[in-house]
Amino acid sequence: MTVEERLYKLEGIVEGVMAVLPDRVSALEARMDLLRQEVRAEIAGLRQEVRAEIAGLRQEMEEKFNGLRQEVRAEIGGFRQEVKGELAGLRQEMEERFNGLRQEVKAEINTAFNKAMLYFTAIAVVLGVLTLFR
């Protein structure tokens, strides 16, 4: 085979490829467009799934937080009741001690008053006796 024949044969092959190439490129572009659409649809589906999962997790977390809030409120309520009970006990104890101290002070004042009255009475007797002897 001569060089001319080879060139002629190559020209035929190139022409054949050039004739088929635009159709193949178009088919390839169409396939790429379909693949793009499939990928976009898949991404949109995944976005929906992720959003639904996030919403579910959000709901679950809210429920857990609400449960924890309820537990904390119950715990605080119990603690509050304990503190109120302790305060009432302390208040009662303070009142009892205060009343006891009041009674002791009254007794001391009465004793001191009685002693003062005895001294004044003794002074009055001494003055009365002195007046008689004068």
Secondary structure, 3 states (H helix, E strand, C coil): CCHHHHHHHHHHHHHHHHHHHHHHHHHHHHHHHHHHHHHHHHHHHHHHHHHHHHHHHHHHHHHHHHHHHHHHHHHHHHHHHHHHHHHHHHHHHHHHHHHHHHHHHHHHHHHHHHHHHHHHHHHHHHHHHHHHCC
